[in-house]
Amino acid sequence: MSPELLSFVRRELAAPVPDQVRQFGESLARDRGAVAVLFYGSILRTGDLSGVLDYYLLTPRPLRRGVRALAERWLWPEVSYHQMDLGGETLRAKAATLPVQTFRSAAGGLQLDTTIWTRFVQPSAVIWSAETAVAEEIVVAVAAACETAARFAAALGPQSGSAEAFWLALFRSTYQAELRMEDPTRSAQILAYQPERYRALLPLAWASAGIGFDVSRDQLTPKLPQAERRCILAAWAQRRRAGKPLNVARLIKATFTFEGAARYAAWKIERHTGLHIEVTPWRERHPLLAAPIVVWKLWRARRRQPAAR
């Protein structure tokens, strides 16, 4: 792994975040026994705290025990929703918790999962770590995610093209492989936020991964031997086939293990429809059983709305 790529990643992961974001993340780390907290998503770019903050909490070992530990081992991460009052406003967060070793393995492309390296080739920040050695371990893992993404981009992209063309090919392919609700144009929007960043990152990641390339103005031509290209495409085919079934399995698991699901759903409904749903202790404990009641309340509220003219 090249010093240049590590320096690029280390600088990005040290990006400043609002104090409330840091305080919330540190509180979640204490609650989960995490050794590091990563912050990512659009709020990292915009600073708008009215939405849901996205955290990854990395732990030294699995969070659960017994049967749930087996589910966590194969269908990570553990997802939870949290609210906290800070600075006179209520902040909301969605946290994904997984062992740091699993994060490292997935970032390096050693698992069929595509979500980790796809997510962390995009900007993120380490907002807290237990010690300097852990923070550096995360730098190496995120740099490995960049190498993994760039390697697949070289094989999935054009024979020759701009950095944007390779990233677009990669993100479109990963979106098609995963069960995603976003608009297909989302991949172009990712690049539009910081196009110069992605232009700089691709050659750095290729060089670090040992992929040679030619440069002519803004056109890049990776030098992938046919045997290596076939190997990368075969690995991608495995991940494409596994993508949607893996997403479905995680969604099924989440229906039983998503902590705070009732509060998260109630907030989303009120935000988008204006309908307030009281989260009673029973609904908090049994979100699946409560769902039909909530759907009926939402249907009745919409029936009462005057028809648009």
Buried (B, 14 or more C-beta within 10 A) or exposed (E): BBEEBBEBBBEBBEBEBBEBBBBBBBBBBEEBEBBBBBBBBBBBEEEEBEBBBBBBBBBEEBBBEEEBEEBBEEBBBBBBBBBBEBEEEEBBBBBBBBBBBBBBBBBBBEBBBBBBBBBBBBBBBBBBBBEEEBBBBBBBBBBBBBBBBBBBBBBBBBEBBBBBBBBBBBBBBBBEBBEBEEEEEEBBEBBEEBBEBBBEBBBBBBBBBEBEBEEEEEEBBBEBEEEBBEEBBEBBEEBBEBBBEBBEBBEEBBEEBBBBBBBBBBBBBEEEEEBEBEBEEEBBEEBEEBBEEBEEBBEEBEEEEEEEE
